[in-house]
Amino acid sequence: MEIGISSFVETWPDPVTGEVMSHDQRIREVVEEIVLADQVGLDVYGVGEHHRKDYAASSPAMVLAAAASMTKYIRLTSAVTVLSSDDPVRVFQDFATLDAISNGRAEIMAGRGSFIESFPLFGYDLNNYDELFDEKLDLLLKLRESEKVTWSGKHRPPIHNLGIYPRPVQQPLPVWVGSGGNTESVIRAGLLGLPLVLAIIGGSPLQFAPLVKLYKEAAAHAGHDPAKLPVASHSHGFVGAETEAAADKFFPSTQVCMNVLGRERGWGYYDRGRFDAARSFEGALYVGDPELVAQKIIHLRKHVGITRFMLHVPVGTMPHDDVMNAIELLGTEVAPRVREEIRRWEAAGAPEE
């Protein structure tokens, strides 16, 4: 069971002062957070790609590379790379370079992206949203298969027996597929034999169990060993010394972020009642003291099949010290509890509880 962090490198207005942090400051803070995550024994850190004012990381590989030479063990991944509006050749080259700097710790998490700003920015038609992803994922997988590539498609010039460099340390360079819970994307990942990441940010996490089952069935149908395919979750949350205090710290920034996005997407108003319901034991918010957060992650592993848990913190803008404290607690108190319980459970034959 792997435990880690994901971040979109947010620069939302501070919920108390209204001040907006500069992009450069937030990027430097995230590098510090990655270094700390490595020091406290977390397994993975993911940085998401966005192209709008309230997120500072348009190039996850660059941010991760800044931390790569200052870390030793933690795996470094995008979360996600918006592959549909990017060039797979450059994505592969960037992450192969990151793999070299980190000595084999880079990963790519490929997705369509739930934000669409990159499509007009790079000249892509949203009417081709699904087709772009399918075609570019196909190319990305061919790039990692062999040094020289011949490929053609509709949305990129063809490649005729050309070498793609540098080659990564890892063979193959890990490529995960990110999904918000779309059935087709889950089946596609299974058929391709690629690791799956589910964005579990609303409703009941147990609702994702049928999707994990469908993913495993698709993988087996295509001849892949489902037991060798990891499944990750990306879930909002925050760890503090005491549950109610942690909730009080995490709510203001979460509310600001959720209501801005809610106005853009037609969601209902996000208030404390919705927040508190989501942080219940069966809810999708992982907010509380180390014991509560650990038990919720264990529950997710046992009943949904998640083998990598990525806590997304912060949502919106929180004080850097609070985020650093949450990362330290996740690594030193939550992760050991989870790992020990899952080891015991698996040793007993992993019975369902």
Buried (B, 14 or more C-beta within 10 A) or exposed (E): BBBBBBBBBBBBBBBEEEEBBEBEEBBBBBBBBBBBBBBBBBBBBBBBBBBEEBBBBBBBBBBBBBBBEEBEEBBBBBBBBBBBBBBBBEBBBBBBBBBBBBEEBBBBBBBBBBBBBBBEEEEBEEEBBEBBBBBBBBBBBBBBEEEEBEBEBEEBEEBEEEEBEEBBBBEEBBBBBBBBBEEEBBBBBBBBBBBBBBBBBBEBBBEBBEBBBBBBEBBBEEEBEBEEBBBBBBBBBBBBEEBEEBBEBBBBBBBBBBBBBBEEEEEEEBEEEBBBEBBEEEBBBBBBBBEBBBBBBBBBBBBBBBBBBBBBBBBBBBEBEBBBBBBBBBBBBBBBBBBEBBEEBEEEEEEEE
